[in-house]
Amino acid sequence: MYFIQVMICFLQLASATTPICFPSAIPLEYKTIEECKVSLDSLIKLIDEDLKGRKVSMVMRCVPVPNKNTTSI
């Protein structure tokens, strides 16, 4: 299973001298990496112009869903 991991950055906030970024994720899961990439490409085409107009940048990638039976320290 895969999901779309996101880093969203606000490039020009009035009170910030550097971009402010937050990690996030699209709350959907995909069975294959190919299915995830097709969805990612569609999402990019849908939101690209709007994000540019708002001076917002996003980095998105398909990654495996973490195994819920393991823990990281």
N, C-alpha and C positions, 0 to 999 in steps of 0.2 A: 504494500500500500504506500501511496505517496501523497504529499500535500504541498501547497504553494507557500513557501516561507517568504516573508516580506520585510524589508527595511524601508520605512517611509521617512523622508527628510523634508522639513520646511526650510526652504532656502533663504527667504528674506522676511524674517519676522522683525517688527519695528524695534524691539528691545534686545535683539540678539545680534552679535557680530559674526557668529559662525552658525552654520545650519544646526538645527535641532532635529535629532533622529530618534525613532522608536522602532523596536522590533515588533512584528506582528505575524499573522498567518491568515490565509483564506480558510474559512471553516468548512472545507470540503475535503474528502479523500478520494483518491483515484486508484484503480486496481493496477495500472501499469504506468511506467514513466512516460510512454508515448501519449497516453490519454491525458496525463497531467500537462505535458508540453503543448498539446493541442488547445487545452483549456487556457493555459497561460498566454499563448499567442492571441487567442480571441479576446481575452481580458485586456491585454496591452493595446490592441487595436481600438477597443471600446473606450478606454480612459486616457489615452496618451495626450490628446489635444487639450482636454480639460485640465489635466495636471500641469501641463506647460503654462496655461493661462493663469493658474493659481500659484505658480512658482513652487511647485511641489515635485519632488523626485522620489521614485520608488525603485528599489532593486528587488526583483522577484526571481525565485528559482524553485524548481521541483526537487524535493528531498524526501528520503524515506521517512515514514512515520516511525518515531522512536519505539523501541520494544518496551512495552509497559511492564515487563517482568524483570527489567534491569534498572539499576539506579546508578547515577553518576555522582561522584563526589567532587 
